[in-house]
Amino acid sequence: MNLLYQSTRSHAAPITASQAILKGLAEDGGLYVPESIPKLTLSLKELSTLTYQQAAYEVMKLYFTDFTEEELKSCIDNAYDEKFDTAEIAPVKEAGGLYYLELFHGSTIAFKDMALSILPHLLTTAAKKNNVTDEIVILTATSGDTGKAALAGFADVKGTRIIVFYPKDGVSPIQEKQMVTQKGDNAYVIGIEGNFDDAQNGVKAMFNNRQLAEDLKAKGYVFSSANSINIGRLVPQIVYYIYAYGNLLRKGVISEGEKINAAVPTGNFGNILAAFYAKQMGLPLDKLICASNENKVLFDFLETGIYNRKREFILTSSPSMDILISSNLERLIYLSSGKDSDKTLALMNSLTKEGEYEITKEMKGNITGVLGGYASESQTAELIKDLYEKEGYVIDTHTAVGASVYSRYKEKSQDANKAIIASTASPYKFTRSVMEAIDPKYGTMGDFELVDELSRISKVAVPAAIEEIRSAKVLHNRICRKDEMQKVVEEILK
Ligand SMILES: *Cc1c(COP(=O)(O)O)cnc(C)c1O
């Protein structure tokens, strides 16, 4: 039986997984969700013996039911290969009593690689299955990491173009350098004068513009999304929670069925939603800790049931989490409403028009096991310094938000569960912030001097992704206003 996908915002007929992957966003502006969340079919013990690729197949076959075994395995083998610098793909490292799930061993050294290394393969396979002959145009808004990971995934992939918009002053120097040096005849990178929410709103507006879609269709183009609203990104992210549990079980850190917690540094709510799905599938996850930086809109929401984006947008040292509109929360809202698409639509309209919404007590009661927390800039820096000094382990600013929030939660609650911290980026991606947290004396050093110093103190080799950009040429320098995004896209696709 095929598992079908429906929009969170309407009663339109459900569609297949491959169609949902192709579309990205539903025409009514909603997000695609599976009609039901499938249960794991293997025991935890069996899962613990699998390689990453085998675990990926066991999860994805349950969701992408209209793909053949051969198609899925080919997508998986092409994604999780030597692009990753470890055969484990997502290793777990213990430090200071917490288990860091390192999701940054892919080609762009952030967790976005976990899903974006497979999405191009899922998408081109889905296009073939559905006899799509138009060129697929990937439109992406990025807070820094999605952009590069999507560029790396889609560069020179036949039948696709990739256009990335990033906030000109809202990403780290290394993140920007990684993007503007991207090669590939089908790749376009544009800085916008605005923040991530502006970029994301601009992209969503283009997706929802029927006239634009028709004009482009006439020229042989069709839009799709590499943002985490695409179900083709969400599902691959479920895999590593299951794999990590298996890893801890295999090592004897936990016993079969033992409940563990997971803390996830959160922006668009994609990564933690994947953990939520993993839990619904039967993985023994207990508390899911949604960790925010000073843009703590999700913390406030989880505390009060009121989502209010009308607040100052703060630029922090964890820029990939500088987000006030967390798109994937809509999928949790939908589930908490008992899959009520009318209710979800009303709430999302209220967010667009009024800048806020409030869920009912009943809905709030349905969001159990997801706790919010946030870390200030100084708490984040302090955690990086402490962990380095006590354990010699250097983590990035985003991961540090997760670890800081979790450490305080643990102290307050005395929760004895073991916990994994989603380690979402390599410290090399945010070298300056990381090094200045460790010692303010690093403030005077240049970006690449800092890279070498980080390697010296952490005893971790400089990743290839960083070596590459030391001398790479800048190939993209286009900048536009946030109201010019559509014009830029039309020019590119002329
Ligand atoms: C994207 C990103 C996040 C936030 O993940 P979401 O799925 O958007 O919640 C956290 N840390 C890093 C390093 C990221 O790139």
Ligand as a Chemical Component Dictionary entry (heavy atoms), coordinates in Angstrom:
data_LIG
# 
_chem_comp.id                   LIG 
_chem_comp.type                 NON-POLYMER 
_chem_comp.pdbx_formal_charge   0 
_chem_comp.three_letter_code    LIG 
# 
loop_
_chem_comp_atom.comp_id 
_chem_comp_atom.atom_id 
_chem_comp_atom.alt_atom_id 
_chem_comp_atom.type_symbol 
_chem_comp_atom.charge 
_chem_comp_atom.model_Cartn_x 
_chem_comp_atom.model_Cartn_y 
_chem_comp_atom.model_Cartn_z 
_chem_comp_atom.pdbx_ordinal 
LIG C1 C1 C 0 19.962 24.768 9.783  1  
LIG C2 C2 C 0 20.762 24.675 11.016 2  
LIG C3 C3 C 0 20.160 24.595 12.272 3  
LIG C4 C4 C 0 18.669 24.643 12.458 4  
LIG O1 O1 O 0 18.043 23.489 11.963 5  
LIG P1 P1 P 0 16.471 23.511 11.655 6  
LIG O2 O2 O 0 16.202 22.195 11.025 7  
LIG O3 O3 O 0 16.256 24.655 10.706 8  
LIG O4 O4 O 0 15.778 23.720 12.937 9  
LIG C5 C5 C 0 20.977 24.469 13.387 10 
LIG N1 N1 N 0 22.319 24.461 13.277 11 
LIG C6 C6 C 0 22.928 24.537 12.078 12 
LIG C7 C7 C 0 24.410 24.553 12.030 13 
LIG C8 C8 C 0 22.180 24.639 10.906 14 
LIG O5 O5 O 0 22.801 24.724 9.724  15 
# 
loop_
_chem_comp_bond.comp_id 
_chem_comp_bond.atom_id_1 
_chem_comp_bond.atom_id_2 
_chem_comp_bond.value_order 
_chem_comp_bond.pdbx_ordinal 
LIG C1 C2 SING 1  
LIG C2 C3 SING 2  
LIG C2 C8 DOUB 3  
LIG C3 C4 SING 4  
LIG C3 C5 DOUB 5  
LIG C4 O1 SING 6  
LIG O1 P1 SING 7  
LIG P1 O2 DOUB 8  
LIG P1 O3 SING 9  
LIG P1 O4 SING 10 
LIG C5 N1 SING 11 
LIG N1 C6 DOUB 12 
LIG C6 C7 SING 13 
LIG C6 C8 SING 14 
LIG C8 O5 SING 15 
# 
